[in-house]
Structure formats: C-alpha cells, structure tokens
Amino acid sequence: MSDKIDMARLMPILEKQANLRSIRARMLDLASANQDGKRHWYVLETFSSCERAVEKRLADENVRAYLPMIDGGKAVVRHRLVQRGPRPALPGYLLVSLVPSPAAFAALSNIKQVVGFVGGAEQPHRVSDEDVNRFKIKLGEYDATSAHSEKFAKGDWVRFEEGPFIGYSGRITRVRKMVVIRGDKPVGVEAIVEVRFGDQEKTVLTPLALLEKL
C-alpha cells in the first residue's frame, strides 16, 4: 500500500468540511447577542449533566443564555455537614435569548451536547420576559423547606406556576426527598414531572416551589 496522499481526491473533501464549518459559524452568528430584531426566550434541552458546558459554549459564541441555579443544600461527608455548591434548578434545561430564525434554531440545535429546543425547532416553546424575570425573583427567594411531601405525591397532576414552563401541566412520577435540617426526617423538595409540549413528552426535574396541585 502506498503511503502517498492523493491530494486531488483529498482537497474536495477538505474544502467541503471547511465550507460546512463556515456555514455553521454563520448560522450560529445569527443566534448571537448582537443581532438586531425582537428577541425572545426559548428553552434548550441538553444531555444529562451538560448544562454548564453548553452554557459556556454559548457564552464563548456570544449567545445570551440563562442557566437557573439554586442552593445545592447540605450533605454529610465523612461525618461532617458540608454545604454543597449551587446546582441547576431544572437539570437538563437552560434558556437562550435570540432573534428567532430557522438558521439560529438549527445552529443551536446542532451544538454538541444539545438535544434540541423544547417544542421542536419549527415551533419552539417561547417564554416571556416577564416570566423569566419573575422566575429569577422566585429562585432568589427559593427555600427548600417551603414545599414538602405532605402536599405533593407520586401520581399527582400539577401545573407549573412559575418558571420557563409556566402554564403547562403534568403528572408527578417521583418526589425527591432530602434532609434539609440535620436530624430531621427527609422532606420532598423536588419532583420529576412528565410534561407534554405539543408532540413532545419530556420529563422535568423541578423544585416543588414552582408547582401547584390541580
């Protein structure tokens, strides 16, 4: 077998790859924060535990994003009570602000570690500025002891009263408990909720403080 490289065959392949990279870069630029036009918030779904990596990539590309975070709570490590760092309020989801266009939606949907837009790229779920601002205030007041398992249980139908999914309803498939105060019994502070967005069915891990029972 010859070690020589057939440049006549290789160059078209390299040119095609370079063109694709250039096209993707131009499409991604349409989602950047410096685009003129009316901006809206949309919900981007990521692979598990990839929210922060995607947020950083978006920041590097000058795309405005908001990853909602909450207090990580406390945990016992080697017989010591330690404070955990902040963690995503809605694991697997973050919000992006952009001027809507097919190219912008396609570019963000194809970023590494991104599943796509909630609602799909053709009719993505849109969140108002008012709902996003109220959500930020709500998280600033978040208290894990404010909602507990006596109020919510597996099988309950609930509605999102705050956050990017406000107005949507779903069914609780699991209530997650944690010890909020050392020595006390575990209380429910989060729930996994099955929610339908058009023809998409998603599972959302959410603080109970964002929900109301139906």
N, C-alpha and C positions, 0 to 999 in steps of 0.2 A: 504493500500500500504506500502510495506517495505521501510525503509529508508536506507537499506544496499546497498552498491555498489557492483555490480558483477564485480570484478576485472578481472576475467577470460575473460569476454567479453570486458571490457574496455581497457585492455592492448594492444591488437592488434590495436585498433583504435588510441591510443596514439603513438604507435610505427610507425604506418603509417604516422601520422601527423609529427612526428619527422623526419622520412625519407624524407618526402616531403620538409620540411624546409631545411634539409641538401642538398638535390638535388638542390633546388632553390639557396641556398647560393653558391654552387659550380658553377652553371651556371652563376650567377651574377659575380663571381670572374673572369670568362673568359672575362668579359667586362671591367675589372679594368685597371687602367693606367700602371700596372707593367707587363702586358702581352707582351711577345716577338712576333715580327712579324710586318708586314706592316700595319700601322694604316690608317684609312680613316675617314672622317667626314660624318655623317648621320644626317637627320632631324627627331627629335622625336616630335610627337604631343601630347599635354597634354589636360586635361579637362580645361574648361574655368577658367581663373584666377589662375591656379595651377602651372604656370611655375616656380615660385620661390621655391615652396615646393618641386617640382620634382628636381630642380637643387640642393637643399640642400640634398635631399635623395641621389642623385648621388654622391655628394661630400663626404657624410658620407660613401659611399660604395667604395670610391677611383676610381670613374668613371669620366673621364675627360669630362667636359661639358662646353658649352659656351652659356650663355643667353644674346643675344644682347639687349642693353638698349639705350634709347635716353632721351633727356631732356624732362621732364614732362610738360614744358610750364608754363604759368601763369594762375591764376584763381582769380576771385573776390569773396572773402569770407567775409561776414559781412561788405561790403562796403570797403574792403581793398584788394589791389592787392598783392597776395602771390605767391611765387614760388613753384610749385609742385616738388615732388621728381622724380627721374628717373623712367621710365616705360619701359616695354618690347617693342622693336621695332616691333616685329612680334608676337603679343599676341597669345598664344596657341602653340608656337613652340620654340624649342631650339635645339642646335646642340650638338652631342656627338661624341667623337673621340674614336674609338675602332678597335681592330683587328677582322675583320669580321668572324663570325662563327654562325651556326644555333642556338647553345646554347646561345650565347651572345645576339643575336637578340630576342630570345624567352624570356630570362630573363628580358631584359629591357622593352619589350612589355607588360609584366605582372606586372610591378611595379604599385603600387596604384597611381591613378590619371593620368595614361598614357593611351592614346588612341592607340598608336602604331607608327610604322615608316611610314613616308611619302613614298609611293610607295609599301608598304607592306613588311613583314619580309622576303619574299623569294627574292624579287628584290628591296631592299630599294634604294631610291634616294641618290646618293653619291655626295658630294661636295668636290671640290679640295682644297688643302691647299692654293693655290693662290687665289681662290675666297673668301675663309674665311678671309685671310689676307687683301685683298682689301676691303672687306665688313667692317672690323674693322676700316680701314682708312676712309672709306666713312662715317661711323657713327661718327667718331671723327670730321668730317667736316660738320656734319648734321646741316642744317639751315632750320627751318620750313618755312621761307619766300621764299626759293629758288624755290619752285614749288607751283602753285596756281590754283584755279578752272577755270581760263580762258583757261588753257591748257588742263585740263582733265575734263571729264564729264561722267555721268552715261551712260552706253552703249558703251563706247569707248573700242576698243581692244588694249591691251597694252602688252608689253614684259618686263620681269624683266631684267634690265641691270646690276644690282649689287645684292649681297646678296646670300643666300643659294639656291634661286630658279632661278638663272641666266639662261637665255636662254628659260625659259618657258613663254608661252603666256596665256592670259586670258582676260576676259571681266569684266569691272568695273560695279558693281551693285549699288555702292553708293560712293559718295565722301563725306568725313567727313570734316567739316569746324570748325575752331576755330578762336578766336580773338587773333592774335599774338601780336599786339600792342594795348594797351588800347585806345579806342576812334576810332580805325579804324574798317572798316567793316570786317566780318568774311571771311577768305580765306580758300580754300581747301588745306589741308596738308597731308591727308591720304586717302586711298581708300580701299574699300572691293572688292577683285578681285576673281572671280571664275576661278580656275585653275584645269586642268586635269593632273594627274600624272599616266600614264598607265590607269588602270581601276578604279582609284580613282579620285573622284572630290572633291576638297577642296575649302573652302573659306579662303582667307588670307587677314588680315588687315595689310596694309603695308604703310610706308611713300611713298608719291608720288615721292620723290627724287630717289627711286630705279627703277622707271618705265620710259618707253619710249613709246609714242604712235605709233601704227602701221599704 
